[in-house]
Amino acid sequence: MSDRQPIERIGNKIPIRTDRNGRAWIKASDVALLLRAIARGCREYGDNPACDLHTAAAAIDTEADTIECRAIMQTR
């Protein structure tokens, strides 16, 4: 059995708001936090010889999917 903890997705932490027209949005400060998390992940992948840019891109896609799903649920 593995002692590894599940990865905590930054996309689950970002507050998603809805405007008066029902569109989902996030604050600029939260966008900055997301970009910093992406940069941190790229640095961590860069230090791991088993990872490459494809690995980093897959992680970014997963975060984008998380945010997109939450935005869809927020606007329903």
C-alpha positions in Angstrom: 0.0 0.0 0.0 1.3 3.5 -0.9 1.8 6.2 1.7 1.4 8.9 -1.0 -1.3 11.4 -0.5 -3.6 12.3 -3.4 -2.6 15.4 -5.3 -4.5 18.5 -4.2 -5.6 20.3 -7.3 -5.3 24.1 -7.3 -8.3 24.1 -9.7 -10.4 22.9 -6.8 -9.3 25.8 -4.5 -9.9 28.7 -6.8 -13.2 30.5 -6.0 -15.5 30.7 -9.1 -18.1 33.5 -9.1 -21.1 34.1 -11.3 -21.9 37.5 -12.7 -25.4 39.0 -13.2 -25.6 37.4 -16.7 -24.8 33.9 -15.3 -21.2 33.7 -16.6 -18.5 32.2 -14.5 -15.4 34.1 -13.7 -12.4 34.2 -11.4 -10.6 37.1 -9.8 -7.3 38.3 -11.3 -5.5 37.5 -8.0 -6.7 33.9 -8.3 -5.5 33.8 -11.9 -2.1 34.9 -10.6 -2.1 32.1 -7.9 -3.0 29.6 -10.7 -0.1 30.8 -12.8 2.3 30.6 -9.9 1.1 27.0 -9.2 1.8 26.1 -12.8 5.3 27.6 -12.6 6.0 25.8 -9.4 4.9 22.5 -11.0 7.1 23.1 -14.0 10.1 23.7 -11.8 9.3 20.5 -9.9 8.9 18.5 -13.2 12.1 20.2 -14.4 14.0 18.7 -11.5 12.7 15.2 -12.2 14.6 13.5 -15.0 11.6 11.1 -15.6 9.4 14.1 -16.5 9.3 16.4 -19.5 7.2 19.2 -21.0 4.6 16.6 -22.0 4.2 15.7 -18.4 3.8 19.3 -17.3 1.3 20.0 -20.1 -0.8 17.0 -19.0 -0.9 18.4 -15.4 -1.9 21.8 -16.7 -4.7 20.2 -18.8 -5.9 18.4 -15.7 -6.1 21.7 -13.8 -7.9 23.4 -16.7 -10.4 20.5 -16.9 -11.0 20.9 -13.1 -11.7 24.6 -13.4 -13.9 24.2 -16.5 -16.0 21.5 -14.8 -16.5 23.6 -11.7 -17.4 26.7 -13.9 -20.1 24.6 -15.7 -21.5 23.4 -12.4 -21.5 27.0 -11.1 -23.6 28.3 -14.0 -26.2 25.6 -14.0 
